[in-house]
Amino acid sequence: MTRTVLVTGSSRGLGATIVKTLAQQGFQVVINYYQSKEAAEKLVSEIGEENAIAIQADVTNRKEVDELIKKATEYFGQIDVVVNNALVDFKFDPTKQKSFTELTWDDYQKQLDGTLKAAFNVIQSVIPQFIERQNGSIISIGTNLYQNPVVPYHEYTTAKAGLIGFTRNIASELGVYGIKANVVSGGLLKTTNASAVTTPEVFDLIAQSTPLKKVTTPQDVANMVAYLSSENADGITGQNFTIDGGLTMN
């Protein structure tokens, strides 16, 4: 049976690469977007309406998330996998990143809401159908920066570090229902919308520091997401997979 995967924030950047990879491997995809309607609809036209739908929703708003899950379920019959990928208002710009003394709690709160509140909303909304079917997979996009803060992106990294604990608690409690929960933590990706302002010097530094002598690509991360979405990964839960060319080793 064809699996349906909802990818939040997937009209562009890493999310778009994930959606394209999933579609190429035979999955049906739900493309969630916040503002980029044209880009989302273009993806649907490329994939085909029989295998893709674009739905607008602010994933930090529970009411909108509930409507997103409802529309997606009505369109494809069910949702089998959710990928928490949406990134709320953050750029990987080492020249403009605030120092810790310049940050406010509002800066942290924005990233906590964009990462943890958004994942909370999506998972709580979809979980009843996962429990009913005794199967389902949750994949959240993290970062290797929590382990190796090459650039101290304080608020972003803190929220993503919390995502690992959040995910492992879900895996522990909901595994009895056949529900899997994992994190895929990429290195700094070359290149997405969020990393477009990253300086070449930072990319070069990272590349030379990795055993593979390369910077992680969106495709590298998308390949792992596709694997975890498949039946081949049904025995895996509670894990954090770091995709960064060996820059960090667990």
C-alpha positions as CSV (number, residue, x, y, z in Angstrom):
1,M,0.0,0.0,0.0
2,T,1.3,3.5,-0.9
3,R,2.2,5.5,2.1
4,T,1.2,9.2,2.4
5,V,3.7,11.6,3.9
6,L,3.0,15.1,5.2
7,V,6.0,17.4,5.1
8,T,5.6,20.7,6.9
9,G,7.2,23.8,5.4
10,S,7.9,21.9,2.1
11,S,7.2,24.4,-0.7
12,R,10.9,25.3,-0.9
13,G,14.4,24.5,0.5
14,L,15.0,21.3,2.3
15,G,11.3,20.5,2.5
16,A,10.9,20.7,-1.3
17,T,13.9,18.3,-1.8
18,I,12.3,15.9,0.7
19,V,9.0,16.1,-1.1
20,K,10.5,15.5,-4.5
21,T,12.6,12.6,-3.2
22,L,9.6,10.9,-1.6
23,A,7.5,11.3,-4.7
24,Q,10.3,9.8,-6.8
25,Q,10.3,6.8,-4.5
26,G,6.6,6.2,-4.8
27,F,5.1,8.0,-1.8
28,Q,2.1,10.3,-1.9
29,V,3.0,13.7,-0.5
30,V,1.2,16.5,1.3
31,I,3.0,19.8,0.7
32,N,2.4,22.2,3.6
33,Y,3.3,25.8,3.1
34,Y,2.7,29.1,5.0
35,Q,3.2,31.8,2.4
36,S,4.8,30.3,-0.7
37,K,1.6,29.2,-2.4
38,E,3.0,29.5,-5.9
39,A,6.0,27.4,-5.2
40,A,3.9,24.8,-3.5
41,E,1.5,24.6,-6.4
42,K,4.4,24.3,-8.8
43,L,5.6,21.2,-6.9
44,V,2.1,19.7,-7.2
45,S,2.1,20.2,-10.9
46,E,5.5,18.6,-11.2
47,I,4.5,15.6,-9.2
48,G,0.9,15.3,-10.3
49,E,-2.4,15.8,-8.4
50,E,-2.9,12.1,-8.0
51,N,0.2,11.9,-5.8
52,A,0.5,15.4,-4.3
53,I,-1.6,18.1,-2.7
54,A,-0.6,21.6,-1.3
55,I,-2.3,22.9,1.8
56,Q,-1.7,26.2,3.5
57,A,-1.3,26.2,7.3
58,D,0.7,28.0,10.0
59,V,2.0,25.0,12.0
60,T,2.3,27.0,15.2
61,N,-1.5,27.5,15.1
62,R,-3.3,24.4,16.4
63,K,-6.6,25.3,14.7
64,E,-4.9,25.6,11.3
65,V,-3.0,22.3,11.9
66,D,-6.2,20.4,12.7
67,E,-7.6,21.7,9.4
68,L,-4.4,20.7,7.6
69,I,-4.6,17.1,8.9
70,K,-8.4,17.0,8.1
71,K,-7.9,18.1,4.5
72,A,-4.9,15.8,3.9
73,T,-6.7,12.8,5.3
74,E,-9.8,13.4,3.2
75,Y,-7.7,13.8,0.1
76,F,-5.6,10.6,0.5
77,G,-7.7,8.6,2.9
78,Q,-5.0,8.6,5.7
79,I,-1.6,10.0,6.7
80,D,1.1,7.4,7.4
81,V,4.1,9.7,8.1
82,V,4.6,13.2,9.3
83,V,7.9,15.1,8.8
84,N,8.3,18.1,11.0
85,N,10.5,20.3,8.8
86,A,9.1,23.8,9.0
87,L,11.6,26.5,10.0
88,V,10.2,29.7,11.4
89,D,12.0,33.0,10.5
90,F,15.6,32.0,10.9
91,K,18.7,32.6,8.7
92,F,22.1,31.0,9.1
93,D,24.0,34.2,8.9
94,P,27.2,34.1,11.0
95,T,27.8,37.9,10.5
96,K,24.4,38.9,11.8
97,Q,23.7,36.3,14.5
98,K,23.1,38.0,17.8
99,S,25.6,37.3,20.6
100,F,24.1,35.8,23.7
101,T,24.2,39.1,25.5
102,E,22.1,40.7,22.7
103,L,19.5,38.0,22.6
104,T,16.1,38.4,24.2
105,W,13.8,35.6,25.5
106,D,11.5,36.5,22.6
107,D,14.2,35.3,20.2
108,Y,14.3,32.0,22.0
109,Q,10.5,31.7,22.2
110,K,10.1,32.2,18.5
111,Q,12.4,29.2,17.8
112,L,10.8,27.1,20.5
113,D,7.4,27.7,19.0
114,G,8.6,27.1,15.5
115,T,10.3,23.8,16.4
116,L,8.6,22.3,19.5
117,K,5.1,23.9,19.5
118,A,4.8,23.2,15.7
119,A,5.8,19.5,16.2
120,F,3.5,19.2,19.2
121,N,0.5,20.5,17.2
122,V,1.1,18.3,14.2
123,I,1.7,15.1,16.2
124,Q,-1.2,15.6,18.6
125,S,-3.5,16.3,15.6
126,V,-2.5,13.2,13.6
127,I,-1.9,10.8,16.5
128,P,-5.6,9.5,16.8
129,Q,-5.4,7.9,13.3
130,F,-2.0,6.4,14.0
131,I,-3.3,4.8,17.2
132,E,-6.4,3.6,15.5
133,R,-4.3,1.9,12.8
134,Q,-1.6,0.8,15.2
135,N,1.0,2.2,12.9
136,G,2.6,5.5,12.0
137,S,5.9,7.4,11.8
138,I,7.1,10.8,13.0
139,I,10.3,12.3,11.6
140,S,11.6,15.6,12.9
141,I,14.4,17.6,11.3
142,G,17.1,18.5,13.8
143,T,20.6,19.8,13.5
144,N,24.1,18.7,14.4
145,L,24.8,22.1,15.9
146,Y,23.5,20.9,19.3
147,Q,26.6,18.7,19.4
148,N,29.1,20.9,17.6
149,P,28.1,24.6,17.5
150,V,30.4,25.7,14.7
151,V,28.5,28.9,14.9
152,P,26.6,29.6,18.1
153,Y,23.1,30.0,16.8
154,H,21.8,30.0,20.4
155,E,18.1,30.1,20.0
156,Y,17.8,27.8,17.0
157,T,20.2,25.2,18.4
158,T,18.5,25.2,21.8
159,A,15.1,24.5,20.3
160,K,16.5,21.7,18.1
161,A,18.2,20.1,21.1
162,G,14.9,20.1,22.9
163,L,13.4,18.3,19.9
164,I,15.5,15.2,20.6
165,G,14.2,14.8,24.1
166,F,10.7,15.6,22.9
167,T,10.9,12.9,20.2
168,R,12.4,10.2,22.5
169,N,9.6,10.6,25.0
170,I,7.0,10.2,22.3
171,A,8.9,7.1,21.0
172,S,8.9,5.6,24.5
173,E,5.2,6.2,25.2
174,L,3.6,5.6,21.8
175,G,5.7,2.6,20.6
176,V,3.1,0.3,22.1
177,Y,0.8,1.5,19.3
178,G,3.3,0.8,16.6
179,I,4.2,4.4,16.3
180,K,7.9,5.3,15.5
181,A,9.5,8.7,16.2
182,N,13.0,9.7,15.0
183,V,15.1,12.8,14.4
184,V,17.2,13.5,11.3
185,S,19.9,16.0,12.2
186,G,21.7,17.5,9.2
187,G,24.8,19.6,9.1
188,L,24.7,23.0,7.6
189,L,23.1,22.4,4.2
190,K,24.6,23.7,1.0
191,T,22.4,25.4,0.0
192,T,18.9,26.2,1.2
193,N,17.0,29.4,1.6
194,A,18.0,29.6,5.2
195,S,21.7,29.0,4.5
196,A,21.9,31.2,1.4
197,V,23.6,34.0,3.4
198,T,26.2,31.7,5.0
199,T,29.6,32.8,4.0
200,P,31.8,30.6,1.7
201,E,34.5,30.6,4.5
202,V,32.1,28.8,6.9
203,F,31.2,26.2,4.3
204,D,34.9,25.7,3.5
205,L,35.7,25.3,7.2
206,I,33.1,22.7,7.7
207,A,34.0,20.8,4.5
208,Q,37.7,20.5,5.5
209,S,36.7,19.4,9.0
210,T,34.6,16.4,7.8
211,P,36.1,12.9,7.0
212,L,34.3,13.0,3.6
213,K,35.6,16.5,2.9
214,K,32.2,17.7,1.8
215,V,29.3,19.8,3.1
216,T,26.0,18.1,3.6
217,T,23.4,18.6,0.9
218,P,19.6,18.7,1.2
219,Q,19.6,15.5,-0.9
220,D,21.7,13.8,1.8
221,V,19.0,14.5,4.4
222,A,16.1,13.8,2.1
223,N,17.5,10.3,1.4
224,M,17.4,9.5,5.1
225,V,13.9,10.9,5.5
226,A,12.7,8.7,2.7
227,Y,14.3,5.6,4.2
228,L,12.7,6.3,7.6
229,S,9.3,6.8,5.9
230,S,9.5,3.4,4.3
231,E,8.6,-0.1,5.6
232,N,12.3,-0.9,5.8
233,A,12.6,1.4,8.8
234,D,9.6,0.1,10.8
235,G,11.9,-1.4,13.4
236,I,13.6,1.9,14.2
237,T,12.5,4.4,16.8
238,G,13.8,6.9,19.3
239,Q,16.9,7.6,17.3
240,N,18.7,10.8,16.2
241,F,20.5,10.3,12.9
242,T,23.2,12.8,12.2
243,I,23.8,13.4,8.5
244,D,26.9,15.6,8.3
245,G,29.7,13.7,6.5
246,G,31.1,12.5,9.8
247,L,31.8,16.0,11.3
248,T,30.2,14.8,14.5
249,M,30.3,11.1,15.5
250,N,28.0,9.5,18.0
